[in-house]
Amino acid sequence: MAQIHKSFSTEQVKDLFKRYISKEIERLYIQELLGIQKAQFFRLLKEYKDNPVNFTINYTRQSPKRLSPLVEENIIKELQIDKEAIGNKDIPLKYYNYSYVKDRLEKVYGQAVSLPTVIKYAKEHDFYIARKKHKKVHDREVLTRYIGELIQHDASYHLWAPASGKKWCLITSLDDYSRYIPYGKFEEHESSWAHIQALQSLAIKEGCAYSYYVDCHSIFRYVRGRDQLHNRFEKFTDDVDPQWKQVLVDCHIKPIYALSPQAKGKVERPYQWLQDRIIRSCIRENVKTIAHGQRILNAELDRYNHRQIHSTTDEIPYLRFRNAKEQGKSLFRQFTIPAPYLTHKDIFAFRTTRLVDQYCKVTIKNISIKLRDVKPGQTINIRIYPLNNTLIELRFWGNNKLIDVQRIKKHELGLSTFQF
């Protein structure tokens, strides 16, 4: 029922019906005035005709509204699952997520319940933990003006799926302006190659960003006094470029380093949101494999990117990203393979150099490889590109020319522990 009582008094509506019955005004005029449909008009008219003296439009609830026992049971069931997870020290959950419970009731059980109702039942049944108040340590404003101006990139290592018994690493890239997360993937372990793959995915899909914002992990930055090199003289900070940074250099992308955990706040909040919901879903679906976990991650990323209004921008991240792109508010550059290289496998790859010996061979991880059209003492640049879990491709470059391409089984090269 339209809430007529908020705009009209009972006497005003009575007068309209009285004039309708005496054919002074038409039905459509009354419907438009009251904002009601035809069915509601005739229902109210019947109530007026049946009892004109006691007729009223004032809304009164006849009995307090109560949830069905089945809905109550499902609310308690979902909250109990969260309580057990919060009590497990190995699971990184500290609080209840009532919005998640509300969403799950609707998605899994087909039961629409308001958030205040869920919170009410939680407090009544001892499923409530007061959140600690934190001092403001960083600015939540969007400081960039273009998509691609700054990509927040990081990794989070947690027990995402308790039933698996293993911690996984979540690697994510977030566009600062739109808060859109174009890349998110679970990895068994954090590695330079996993981060290079993230770079490749975004560069090929959207283009090369202007800058990447990362922490000072050794994968991203060499820091003097922390990252020991097997040299006689210690290098200064940034005198050595890790593999990931060398890829950035080839793509002409600027690295920016966060000097404190607080500075990584913008990307940490999406991680907290993803972590919270993914873990709860993994628990309920008894996730045991990383492939199953990735499906849940993909679903949550889809919800975050395409359906959820971001609290800072008041826009859906992907729509904000797309609109900026259409308006030309972008610093993404189309990825092109820099000369003299021939394929993306020459760019998004590990790199090392070797000297050709007197037998026209180079040795890498105790494997000797004979090359043609080379001279003893010549410097060879090797680009190493893993093709899959078992096979890698070695691309040999000398004097700005591709000399040879060979494929070797991964275990023969020891790439799992291969560090440059």
Beta strands, then each sheet from edge to edge (+ up, - down):
strand 1: 151-161
strand 2: 166-175
strand 3: 183-187
strand 4: 211-214
strand 5: 254-257
strand 6: 350-355
strand 7: 361-364
strand 8: 367-370
strand 9: 379-386
strand 10: 391-398
strand 11: 401-409
sheet 1: 3+ 2- 1+ 4+ 5+
sheet 2: 6+ 9- 10+ 11-
sheet 3: 7+ 8-
end
